[in-house]
């Protein structure tokens, strides 16, 4: 306390000097206001007005000083002041002027204290008081930069800083210029801007000239010796964003994106201002998905919702999206507690500690545990995202894939039906179509289970089929990034592999929308956009990290893995001509298929017995139960599993080309059926 009082006393001379300066400025502004008001024909009133002003000035100054003091004006460190401090000065001056005007009206002195003079003087006071402080600030900063070694160093750094080209001359572009010119930043120096709005050409944004449109970027890079390009158009999406990124990359400059000034992180806190590296979601960006929020809210709002595999990549994003619709209770069910716990903390941080979020640890393999959950919490809606999804690992352990994916799903469906669940949404995969791997065949069996329960229970059951999800656990993008950071090589399994991608957010949003369609027994197919060659993806990602493929970063072809094929499909042959477009332009529906229930459940019991004994006949039973399953696996003498050699179904390049051409032709004639793929998995945690 003693030290605090000493600091206050030490700061008093500065505050008193500022108060004396402000008094002088206020007096000058009021006299100036009178001169402007009493000009021309009314000039004869000036002597009397000045005399009355002199009489009233003492108490007027006292009012201003009291307001300024208690309003904290003299606590501002003007060396670091900004717009908020200038706004405070304006408000305090307005309050002081308002008090004086009220006192003037009460005492009837408004004959000489003209209200127009008081208002005009207020504007002059704000200008003078604020102007003097900022002028002192700029003069001091200039003096320091000329005399201090640090100032000289900063001046040299500014002259030699990285020349930047900023794409976008709007609000975000202006914010980018501010960001680069602020203190302690090493982002570079903006030297030129581009914008497709022709009315901005040859104008300047905070001193930086706008010299052309986006198409002029290569020419301007050469002219201004640009080293780095910053894309500052947060609203840019889809094909146009990919075009801009490709054009920028063609200049061989470093390309970065401006962080959205309005963006918040997953905990709801503002993102750190700055420039970020491009990521795969940028160059694979698509137009924003339009959701029918009212339709989704109808089946989620005020309902108890269970998400199995809730701690995984897609499961956790589903939970984030579901919370936007204010469920009565969200149940996060997962066998791996760490990620589930982190998700629970994230959701509580964003929505508040009082939110009805419950994290439950358990496995879908245990029917008794599932019954406990349903009896305790009575969920109305179930999203089933728990599964073993890593293709090569399931080739080595097919019995485990069956126990978890098939039998676990059967447990969940049975328990849900027994406890009155209204809606059950199964997350499926493109690898369930004409599968070549164990994981895909088990997911196809899950789809068949969905259709059997849909036709034999009152529960609305549906499956949502999609392909590779960007950034999910075990997917190809994080693998490439890890290999690039380690210095390479980047490994791909085959140069002709093509895949379809979507972001985790896209996948979760479309799953929620598909769940709202509620046509029981249907398999909903998501539009996965245009196909991407994995070789092209690897090449572009390498260049994003500043390397050149084949020069300082190698790409190595290692051969197809067990269960892998060159392309994936979202529709079986029997579904091709029957697929229909739904009310949502990115969701299609394949109708239910006829299943012989007696044979299906007999085979299912035999499959369960084989899996219980880890019998190799598990794969044979999968072949029997899943039409179109052609295993791409060979069990070696040392009990390892490898890809089958010479598999023309997988390696025939002409067949791949013909398949893609056929799909393009079908899309042109009929509804634009979405294809999809994934070299590995959606990647949720196992359950």
N, C-alpha and C positions, 0 to 999 in steps of 0.2 A: 504494500500500500504506500509506504514511504517513497519507494522508487518511482511508483506511478505518479505521485504528487510532484516529485521533482521533475519528471518529464513534462508534466502539464505546465509547470512554472517556466521550464526552459523554452517551451513553445509559445509562451504568451507574447514576447516581443514581435514575433512573426505575425501572429494573429492581429495584434494591435496595429501594426503597420498596414496590414491588408484592410482593416476596418477604416483607417484614416484615408487610405487610397480610395476605397469605395465611397466614402462620404464625399470626397472631392469630385469623383465621377458622377455621383447622383446629383450634386448641386449643379455641375456643368450641364448635365442632361436636362434638368428642369429649366434652366435658363434658356437652353437651346430650344426646348419645346415651346417656351413662351415666344421666342423670336419667330419661330415658324408659324405659330398660331395668330399672333397679332402683327400681321404684315399688311401692307397696303392701306386700305381705308380705315382699318382699325388700329393703326399704329399709334394714334393718340392715347389709347388705353394702356400702352406699354409701361409708362412710369408708375402708374398706380398699381398695375399687376405685379411689377417687380417689387414694389414696396411691400405688398401683401404677401408675396412669396417669401421675401426675406423674413417677414414676421412669423410665417408658418414653417419655415425650413427646419428649425431645431426639433420640433416634435415629429416632423416627417422623417428626418434622419434617424431619430430614436426608434420609430416604428420599423424602418428598414433594418437597422442594426439588430434589433431584438429578433426579428423574423430570421435574418441571415444566421445569427448566432445559434439560436435554438433549432434551426432547420439544418444545421450541420454543414453550412457552406464553408466554414473555415477549418473543417476537418478534412477537406478534400486535398489530396496530394496531386496538384495540377500537372505535375510532370508525367503522370500516368493517367490523366483524366480522359474520358471518352464521352460518347453521346449521352450516356445515362447521367453523368455529372452536369452536362450542359442542360439537360432536361430539368434537373433539380434546381439549377440557378433560375431557369425560366419560371418554374412553379413558385419558388420562393419570392421572386420579384413580383409575380402576379398577386400573390397573397398580400404582400406589403402594400401594393397599389390599391388592392380592393379594400383594405382596412382604412387607408387614407381617404378613399372616395366615400366610404360610409360615414366616416367622421366628418367629412366636408359637407355631406348632405344633412347630417344631424345638426351641425352648427350653422347651417345656412351661409356658409362662406363660398358657395359654388359660384357666386358672382365674379369672384376674382380667381378662385382655383378652378379653372376651366377643366371639365372632365376630359375633353379632347386632349388637353395639354398633359393630363396625368397619364392617359393611355399611351400617347406618343412618347412621353418621357420613359414609360415602362419599357418600350421597345428599345429606346436608346440606352437605358441602363443595362439591359441584358447584353446588348451588343458591346457596350463599352467595358463592362466588368469582365465578361467572358473573353472579349478580344484581347484585353491587356494580359490576361493570364496565359492564353494560348500563344500570344506573341512572345512573352517571356520564355515560355517553354521551348518554342522553336529557336529563339536566339541562343538559349543556353545549349540546346542540342547541337546547333551548328558550331558554337565555340568549342564544345567538347570534341567534336569530330575532327576539328582542325588541329587541336593541340595534343590530344591524347594518343598514345601509341595504338590503343585499341581502335580508336576512331579511324586512324590512318589505315590500319589493317582491314577494317570493315569496308572502307572506301576501295581499297585494292581488291578485296573479295568481290565487291559489287561489279567492278570493271571486268573481272575475270570469271564471274559466275556463269553457270551453264545457261546458254541461250535457249529459251523455251518458246514453243509455238502453242498457243491456247486455242482449242477448238470450241467455239461458242462465245459469243460476245453479249450474252444476256446477264441475268443476275448471277448465275453460277460462275460465268467467266469473270465478272467483276470481283466476285468473292475469291476466285483463284488468284487474281492479280494482288489483292490485299494480302492473301496468305503468303505469297512469295516475297512480298516487300516488308512483311512484319519482322519483328526482331527475332534473333536467334533461329532463323530459318535458313536452311541450305537447299531449298527446293530449286533454286535457279532464278534467272531474270527473264521475265516475259519480254520478248522483243517484237512479236507480231501476233495478231489474232485473225481467225477466219470465222465466218458465219454465213449461212445460206440466205439470210435476210439481206437482200441487196441494198436496202435503205441504210444499212449500217456501214457499207463500204466507204473507206477513206475517213471515217470518223475515228475518234480515239476514246478508249475506255481507261480512265485514270492514267492517261499519257501513253498507253500502248495502242499503236495504230491497227485498225482493221483493214487488211489489204486484199481480201478476196474471199472466195467461197471454199467449201470443203474440198472441192475438186482441184483447187489451186495449191493444195498442201505440198505436193512434191516440188513444185517450182519455188514456192516460198521457203522451203527447207534449204534449197541450194542458195537462194538469194541472200537469206539472213543467217546462213551458217548454223542452222538450228541443230541442236544435239538431242533435245528431248521434246516430246509432244505430250500435252496434257489435254485429255478429253473432258470438257466441263459442260456437259449437257446431260444432267441427271435423268431427264425424261426420255432420252434416246433408248429405244428398245428394238428387239427383233432383227429383221433382215437389215434394216438401215444401220443399226449399231455394228453388225458384222461387216458391212461394207466399209464403214468409217475405220474400223480397226484394221481391216485388211489393207486399206489405202495407207494408213499410218505405218503399218509394219513394212510396207514395200519401200519406205524411205530408209529403212535400217536404223531409224532413231529409236531411242528408248521410248516406250509408250506407257503412260500411266493414266489412271482415272482420278477425277476429283471425288473425294468422299462427299456424299450428299450432306449439305449443311443441316438438313432437317431430319437426318436419319438417327435412329436410336438403336442401341444394341439389344440383345435378347433380354436383358434385365430392365429395359425401359430407360436406360440412361443415354444421354447424347453421345454420339460417336466422337472420337478424337478427331479434331480437324486435321486435314492433311491430304496427301496424295497417296494412292494405293496402287499396287501392282495389278495388272490385269489378271483375271482368273478365267477359268473355263466357262463359268456361267456368263461371262461377258461376251466371249466370241461365239458361244452357242446360244446366245440370248434369243428369246422369241417374244412375240407380242404378249402383253399382260393378259392373263386369263380372266374372263368375265364370269363371275359366279352369281348364281341365283341365291343370294344370301337369305331371302325370306323362305325359300324352299328348304335350305339346309337348317336354318334356325327352327323350322317347324318340328323337325325330328330330333334335334339336339338340345334346344332350350329347355331348361328345368327338367332334364332327364338324367338318370344315372348312366354314365357311359363307361364301359370297360374297354381298355386297349391292351391286348396281350402283346408281349414284345415291346412294351411302351418305352423302354430305355434305349432301343435301337435307333438307327438312322431315320427310318420312315415312321416308326412308332412314336418317337419323341416329337417329330414334326406334326404328326396327327394330333398329339396332345396339345401342342401349342395352338394349332388352328382351332381345335374343339373349344378351348377356353375362351375364344373370342365370342362364342355363342352362349356363354353363361349356363353351362350345365348345372343341374342340381348337385352332382358329385362326379368327379373324374377319378377313375380307378386305374392306376398304372401298375400293370401286372408283368413281372419279368423275373427270370431266375437269376439274372446278373444284377446284384443290388447296387453296384457303384454308379453306373450310368443312370439308373432309375432314381437314385438319391439326388444326383446332381440335377436331373431334370426337375424333380420336386422343388429343390431350392430355387432354381431359376424361375419356375412358375410362381412360387410364393413371393419372390422378389419383385416380379413384374405385376402381379395382381393383388398382392397383399397376403399377410400371414393367415388371415381368417378364411381364405378360400377353401372350399371343400375338395381338397386334393388328397387322395389316399394312395400310398405306395405299398403294394403287396408283393412279397417275394414268394415265388412258387413256380412249378413246372406244369405245363399242359399235359404231361405224361401221367400225372397223378389225378385220377378222376375224383378221389375223395377231397383233395385240396380244392379242386374246382367247385365241387358241391358246397364246400364251406363258404367260398367266396360268394356264390350266387345266393345261398340261403341268408347270408349276413347282409349283403348290400343290395340285392335285387336289381341288377342292372337291366335297363330296357334296350340298350343298344350295345352291340359288341363289334369291335374292329379287331380282326385277327391278323396280327402282323408278326407273330412269333413263329420262327422256323429256322431250320438249318438251311443256309442258302449258298454256301461256298462250294461251287461245282467240283473242283478237283478233290477236296476233302471228302465229299460225299461219295465219290467214286471209290475211295479207299475204305469207307465205312458205310456201306449201303444199308445195313441193318439199322444203324443209328438214325439214318435219314428217314426210314420207314417208321421207326418208333416215335420220332418227334413230329415229323411233318404229317404223316397219314394218321397214325393211331392217336397222336395228340390232338389233331383236328377233330377226329371222331369223338374223343372224350369231351372236347369243348362244345361241339354241336349237340351232343346228347344232353349234357348238363344244362346248356342254354335252353333247349327245347323243354326239358323237364321243369324249368323254373320260370317259364313264361316270358322269355326274351322276345321282344317285338321284332327286332331287326338284327341280322347277322351279316357282316361284310367281311369277306375273305380276300386277303391280298394275294394275288397270283402273279404269274410271270410268263413272259413270252417263251421261256424254255419248256413250258408245259405243252407247247404245240409241236407235234412230230419230234418228240424229245430224243436226244442222243446221249443223255446223261441221267444218272439216278435222281438228282435233285429235281430236274424237270418232270420226270415221270411221277415222282411223289406229289408234286404240285398239281399235276393233271388229275391224280386220284383225289386230291382235295377238292378240285372243281366238281368231280363226279359225286363226291359226298355232299357238296353243297346242293346239287340238283336233286339228289335223293331225299334230303331232308326238306327241301322246298316243296316237294310233291307229297310228302307224307306227314308234315306238321303244319301248324298254323303260323310258324315263324317265317318271316320274310328273309330268305337267304339269297345272297348274290355274291359273285366273285368279280374282282376288278383285275384285269390282266394288263400289265405294262412291262417295259423293258428296263434298260440300264438307267440307274439314277446317279447323277453327278455327285461326287463327293461322299457317297455312302461308304460304310465300312467295307474295306476289301475291294472297292471298285477300281477301275483302271487308272483314273485320274490321280488319286493320291499315290498310287504305285509309281506312275511316271514322275511325279514331282519329287518323290523320295529318291528315285534313281538319278534325276538331274542334279539334285542338291549334293548327292554323293559323288558326282563327277562322271556318272554314266558307267556302262552304256545303258541306254533305254531299250528294254526288251519288249518285243511284240511276238505273238505266236505265229502269225502268218501275214504276209504283205497284203493279201486281198480281203482280209476280214473287214466287214462293215457292221456298224452298230447304230442304233437309234438311242438318243439320250433325252432326258428331261431332268430338271432340277428337283431336289427333294421337296421344295415348296410347291412346285407345280404338281408333283405326284400326289402329295397330301391333299391339296385343294381339289383335284379331280376325283380322288377317292371319296372325299366328303360329298362332292356333287353327285357322283354315281350312287352313293348310298341314299341320296334323296330321291332318286328315280324309283327305287323300291319295286321293281318288277321281279317278283320272286322267281328264283331258278335261272335267272339270266346271268350271262357272263359279259360284263362290260369291258370294252376294249378302248384304251386311251390312245388318242392321236399323238404319236411320238415325233411328229415333224419329219424333217428330211434326214436321210441316212448320212453317216459320217464314216469315212474310211479311218480305221485306227492308225494306219501309217500317216495319214494327213494330220490327224489329231496329235500324234507324237511329234511330228515335224513342227507344227505351229506352237506347241507347248515349249519345245526346246528353244525356239526363237524368242518366245516371250521372256525366257530367262536369260536372254542375251547371248546365246550360243548359236552356232551354225551346224545343222546336221551334217555329219560326214566330215566336218573340218575339225571342230574342237568338241564334238559330242557325237558319239557313234550310236546308231540304231542297230540292234542285233535281233535277227529272226531266230527264235528258239524252237519253233515247231508247235503244232497244236497240242494242247493238253488233253488228258482223258476227259471225255464228255463234251468237248468243245467242237463247234462247227463254224463254218465261215459266215453264215448269216442266220438270223433268227426270224421267226414268223409269229404273228399274233393271231392268225386264223388257221384252223385246220381246213383241209380240202372240203369237208362236208359243211363247213360254215361259210365258205366264201360267198356263195350266191344268196345266202339267207341273212346276211348281216344287214342291220337297219340302223339308220341314223336316229339318235335320240333328240330331245329338245335342246341339248347342249351340243354345240358344233365340234367339240373335241372328244366326245364320248359316243361310242357306237356299241351296239348290243348284238351278241350272237345268241340265237334262241336255244332253249334247252334241247338236249339230245336224249333219245330214248335209251334207257339203261335197263337191262334185265336184272331186277332187284335180287331175285333168288340166286342167280349165278354170281352176281357181284358180291353179295355178302358171304357166300360160300368161299369164294376166292379170297375175300378179305380175311376170313378166319385162318385160312391156310397161310396167307402172307404174314399174319400176326405170329403164327407158330414158327415160321421160318426166321422171322426177325428176333423172336425171343431166344433162339438158339444160335444167333449169328450165322445162320446157314447161308452158304453161297447161293442157294436156290432162290434167295430173295430177288436177285436180278431176273431170274427166269420167271418168277411169278409176276414181276412188274411188266415184263414183256407180254405175258399172257393177258394181263388186265388192262394194259394201256395200248390201244391201237396206235400204230405208227412209231412205237418206241424201238429204235435201232441203236443199241449200245455202241458207243465209240470208246470201248475200254478193252484192254487185254490184261489178264492176270498173269504176271511173270512167275518163273519158278521160285524166285525169292519172295513171293507173295506181294510184291509191289504191283501197282497198276499203272499202265502206260496207255497212250492213245493207240488205237488200232492202226496198223500200217497199211498203206495202199487203199484207204477207204475212198473210193471214187465219189461216193455220195457227198463227202465232205470236201474233197480237194479238186473237183472238176471245176475249173474256172469258167468254162463255157456254161455249165449248169447254173453257176452263180449269176452270171450275166443274164442268162435267159430268165431266171427267176425274178430278178430285179426289173427287167423289161416288162415281164408279164404283170407284175404288181403295178407298175406305172400305167400300163394300158387299162387295167381294171379300175384304177383310181380315176382315170379320165372318163370312163364310161359310166361308172356307178357312183355311189357315195364314196368320198375319199377315205377308204379304209386305212386305218393307221397300222403301220408295221412297227416292230420294235425289237430291241435286242439288248443283250448285255454279255460281255465276255465273261462276267462272273455273276453278279448278284445284286440285289437291292441292298443287302448287307445289314439287316437288323441283327441284334444279339440273339443267340440261341435261347430257346425256352423249352 
